[in-house]
Amino acid sequence: MRLRKCSMKCKEIIAAGGAHCDGGFVFWLLGLTFAAFGVVSDTMNIAILSVEPTSWLLLAIVFCLSGIASWIAWVLAVHLDAMEAKSKEDE
């Protein structure tokens, strides 16, 4: 059962796939940077930019999860592109 109809067309999803991959990489890289800030500030017992270590680690989790969501959108675009190519090949 389909819950809702997607507002984007297949071609639009495929075209946006590269941007989702790039965005996912940037979010993932920021997440790793925030995790490093959290570990360093906890080890040295300091607050970097007046943010506590736990907050840095929570920011890292949020950004890494956002990166994963962007990569899932990229995987969907690649999958739709492969399905479209296969259907053209079968014709």
C-alpha positions in Angstrom: 0.0 0.0 0.0 1.4 3.4 -1.0 1.2 6.0 1.7 1.8 9.1 -0.4 2.8 10.0 -3.9 6.3 11.4 -4.5 6.2 14.9 -5.9 9.4 14.4 -7.8 9.6 12.7 -11.2 12.1 9.9 -11.8 14.3 12.2 -14.0 14.4 14.8 -11.3 15.5 12.3 -8.6 18.2 11.0 -10.9 19.5 14.5 -11.7 19.7 15.4 -8.0 21.6 12.2 -7.1 25.0 13.8 -7.5 24.2 16.7 -5.3 22.9 14.3 -2.6 26.2 12.4 -2.8 28.2 15.6 -2.4 26.1 16.8 0.4 26.3 13.5 2.2 30.1 13.7 2.0 30.2 17.2 3.4 27.8 16.3 6.3 29.9 13.2 7.0 33.1 15.2 7.0 31.6 17.8 9.3 30.4 15.0 11.6 33.9 13.5 11.9 35.3 17.0 12.5 32.8 17.6 15.3 33.7 14.2 16.8 37.3 15.1 16.8 36.6 18.4 18.5 34.6 16.5 21.1 37.3 14.0 21.8 40.1 16.6 22.0 38.1 19.0 24.2 37.2 16.1 26.5 40.8 14.9 26.7 42.2 18.3 27.4 39.3 19.3 29.7 38.5 22.5 27.8 35.5 23.9 26.0 36.3 24.6 22.4 34.3 27.7 21.3 32.6 27.5 24.7 30.8 24.3 23.7 31.1 21.3 26.0 32.4 17.9 24.7 29.1 16.2 24.9 27.5 18.9 22.6 30.3 18.3 20.0 29.6 14.6 20.1 25.9 15.1 19.7 26.5 17.5 16.7 28.7 14.7 15.2 25.9 12.2 15.5 23.4 14.6 13.9 25.6 15.5 11.0 26.7 11.9 10.3 23.0 10.7 10.3 22.2 13.6 7.9 25.0 12.4 5.7 23.6 8.9 5.7 20.2 10.2 4.7 21.8 12.1 1.8 23.6 8.9 0.7 20.4 6.9 0.8 18.8 9.5 -1.6 21.9 9.1 -3.8 21.4 5.3 -3.7 17.8 5.7 -4.7 18.8 7.9 -7.7 21.4 5.3 -8.8 18.9 2.5 -8.5 16.2 4.4 -10.5 18.8 5.1 -13.2 19.8 1.4 -13.4 16.1 0.4 -13.6 15.5 2.9 -16.3 18.6 1.7 -18.3 17.5 -1.9 -17.9 14.0 -1.2 -19.1 15.4 0.6 -22.2 17.7 -2.4 -22.8 14.8 -4.8 -22.6 12.8 -2.9 -25.2 
